[in-house]
Amino acid sequence: MSSRKPWRADYAHHQRARQLRQENTPAERLLWERLRNRQLAGLKFRRQVPRGRYIMDFYCPEHKAAVELDGSVHAAQADYDQARDEALKENGIRILHLSNTLVVEKTQEALRMIERFCRETK
């Protein structure tokens, strides 16, 4: 029996998160440029955060708020996404889903949605 906490990510998931930070989608790059260094209303965000066997695109620990960007790949992995969302919710994390298209085409609107969502979760 492992002494590792079930919600803590293992080495492989940490490595995968590190790899994802290097292989951002254009929408992830754009959003990270607006979220990093507390640029959005002083909110602290981390990107590609592993929790258990799942990795969150963006996470605001102060408000326990995750932001997931959904692109074309998510249609093929709906079961995985649903399981991830349920696991995060069971651990007190709320999830905001935004489309890549929204982030790229209406960045300011996406940022307002993220700020509002984080403020609601505190």
Secondary structure, DSSP 4 states (H G I P E B T S, - for coil): ---S-TTS--HHHHHHHHHHHHS--HHHHHHHHHHGGGTTTT---EEEEEETTEEEEEEEGGGTEEEEEE-GGGGTTHHHHHHHHHHHHHTT-EEEEEEHHHHHH-HHHHHHHHHHHHHHH-
